Amino acid sequence: MVTAPVHEQIWAWLGEVEDPEIPVISIVDLGIVRDVRVDDGICTVTITPTYSGCPATEVIARDVVQALERRGLHGVRLETRIAPAWTTDWISDDGKRKLRDYGIAPPLGSAAEQTIRLDQIGRGAPRRRSPLEAPPGLECPHCGSTQVRLTSPFGSTPCKALARCDACLEPFDYFKCH
Amino acid sequence: MLDDKFEYLLRLGDTGLVLSQRLCEWVGKGPALEEDMALANTALDLIGQARMWLSYAGEVEGLGRDENTLAYRRDAHAYRNLLLVEQANGSYADTLARQYLFDSWHLLLLQTLTRSADERIAAIAEKAIKEVAYHLRRSRDLIVRLGDGSQESRRLIQDAFDELWMYTGELFATDAVDAVLDAQRIVADASQLREPWLAQLRETFAEATLTLPDPDAWMQTGGKQGRHSEHMGYLLAEMQFLQRAYPGAQW
């Protein structure tokens, strides 16, 4: 017999599964758990991976199954759903706060609005944005200053860019709006 | 029809895989740390996309070959990648010119594939396009900076474009595979992408103070049909060594 509390309990357990590369936030905060279903005692968790090549995806799949099996659920099934594509718009407010506390500037703006301008990307000035132009509103997660700049459009993981603060002089990661 | 779709998916998957392999050759020796990271991240996106295309190709084929079998157990003549992406890395200018020519075409292609009648193709394209838009922003910016940079950087990047130009015709060449899938609205006519692509290049080249090579110059073809340059065997020898020497080995 499946009851609502079971469903909520599974979400709560998934909320304790850490992202392997940014362990301060959970995979639920990250917005990659899209659905949890329990039918005839079989639990199916639907995951939408972040970037196509993100190596964390396979670790996450293993961690989800282990986390639920440890709590006594058996026959956990994982489904991967790629459409609609994952977006940073799905990161929870709590997740964004945890990122900032950890020293990673959370994504700014809406990816949904950004994609409308996709066809402009290969085109010339004046619409063109340099990949090193800091997104409006970017703040240093250490001191809160807005005197910041991007130093590299790519960082240590596919989801991040590198930035530095001209006020406190500390470098920091920026979680790209995607 | 299934064979045509299989062929087409191999073209997409192999192109991403081979370019990813080329970009990985730079890892650890990029001209700057930021460039090293950019190349590695771009390669990672491309290999992720290639996995999705090749997995689907294996399913369509229905002979039990998965992404790994397709990547590691085929010889050069069975590879369907574009000739452009197998070209050697050369100087950093050569690598960036290759990347810009590819990224600008790739984004346009993926835009058409997001409207594919095949839901799986549309979904993969929808996911990949966000990554590729980011690749293009970087490669385009660097072309402008190198072209409108020093005399030497301008000469190197212009030479790189002139050398690679003959491999761009294949991006827009169509054959029977395209025709069959086009008729079923699974893909759009690739030749239709040529004009928008050239328009983008004209803007970029003008801003970079570079000279666009002659669009009607003679073009090399054959990669999509499995006729590759001599580079391909060396590239695969390195990429496939482990699985050839120790079949089925796992990490």
Interface residues (C-beta under 8 A of the other chain):
Chain A: Y51 S52 G53 C54 P55 I82 A83 P84 A85 W86 T87 A111 T115 L118 D119 I121 G122 R123 G124 A125 R128 R129 S130 P131 L132 T151 S152 P153 F154 G155 S156 P158 L162 K176 H178
Chain B: L33 E34 M37 A38 A40 N41 T42 A43 L44 D45 L46 I47 G48 Q49 R51 M52 S104 L107 L108 Q111 E119 A122 A123 I124 E126 K127 A128 I129 K130 E131 A133 Y134 L136 R137 R138 R140 D141 Q200 E203 T204 A206 E207
